[in-house]
Amino acid sequence: MNRAEGYNQPMASVAPTINRHWERAGTAPVADPQITPIAGDKLKALESKLRALPNLMVAYSGGVDSAFLAATAHRVLGDRMLAVLADSPSLARRDLQQAREFAASIGMPLRVIATEELDKPEYARNDANRCFHCKDELFTAMNALGAELGFVHVAYGMNADDKQDYRPGQRAAAEHAVLAPLAEAGLTKLEVRALAKAASYTLWDRPAAPCLSSRVEYGRTVTREVLRQVEQGEESLRELGFRELRVRHHGELARVEIARAELPRALAMEMLDAITAALRNAGFKYVTLDCAGFRSGSLNDLLPAEVLARRGA
């Protein structure tokens, strides 16, 4: 089994080391996850599933899940895998750069392709099925690339926890016969982060970074200008020192979500003025700070119960 440049130790040795870490720690804090013996077994199951494939393309966004899957596939399959990164207006430039840098750091083959989901009316209208149309565009493009390059299988970074959330993209994956090796191995988000940490991947604790369109309230048309406002606003908040955040686009109003641990700093009057100025500079007329703090998928709270009940549908 080859070892890619950038790994501090061969991953074949990670599971026993992880188990020792777990025995010393005794618990698995969310902020600093450790690997349980069960997670070590799940890693072996993942490796076995990947090893059985003739080749594999991985839908790679640079997030923790897809990056860990892609890196593991690269370690197991070598040049029989390819990471594919979809570039479009809904991908923040920061995320694009970080994804490129991680792939380069471990010597992982990467192909960047352009996707045009924003040109699809069914995507731009931004209803509850927006993510389906995004993933449908991505997997259609990847299937075409696979046919050109001779790749038989496509996989994406769905983990076991994602099965409990409302994610229409899972339906697109099913329709395109896209594999979900992390979920099939039973790996949860926390376990993936812990495994990534054990492998010395610097992105192990990177905040989740879904596409920019996920910040736009349902029913509001997704345009390049809307996405530019969101990206500029979020980048400005990072420059102010905040790490985990969202700028939710409600037309003239920006609803800012900041992680609860960071909220006390945000509530200082000088900082509130700085946040307001940053968001107005991005093109918003009104700025509000959400007192509930950051929570992933908060826009889904307004979806009808019958829609949420479909989960991955």
Salt bridges, closest charged atoms under 4 A:
ASP32 OD1 - LYS197 NZ 1.94
GLU47 OE2 - ARG75 NH2 2.89
ASP65 OD2 - LYS189 NZ 2.60
ASP87 OD1 - ARG93 NH2 2.62
ASP119 OD1 - ARG224 NH2 3.79
ASP127 OD2 - ARG125 NE 3.19
ASP136 OD2 - LYS120 NZ 3.68
ASP136 OD1 - HIS176 NE2 2.72
GLU137 OE1 - LYS120 NZ 3.37
ASP162 OD1 - ARG167 NH2 3.33
ASP165 OD2 - ARG167 NE 3.40
GLU175 OE2 - ARG171 NH1 3.78
GLU191 OE1 - LYS42 NZ 2.96
ASP205 OD2 - ARG243 NH2 3.67
GLU217 OE2 - ARG220 NE 2.84
GLU217 OE1 - HIS250 ND1 3.09
GLU225 OE2 - ARG228 NH2 2.70
GLU234 OE2 - ARG215 NE 2.84
GLU234 OE1 - ARG238 NH2 3.84
GLU235 OE2 - ARG94 NH2 2.81
GLU235 OE1 - ARG238 NH1 3.56
GLU257 OE1 - ARG248 NH2 3.26
GLU257 OE2 - ARG255 NH1 2.67
GLU257 OE2 - ARG295 NH1 3.65
ASP290 OD2 - ARG255 NH1 2.82
ASP290 OD2 - ARG295 NH1 2.97
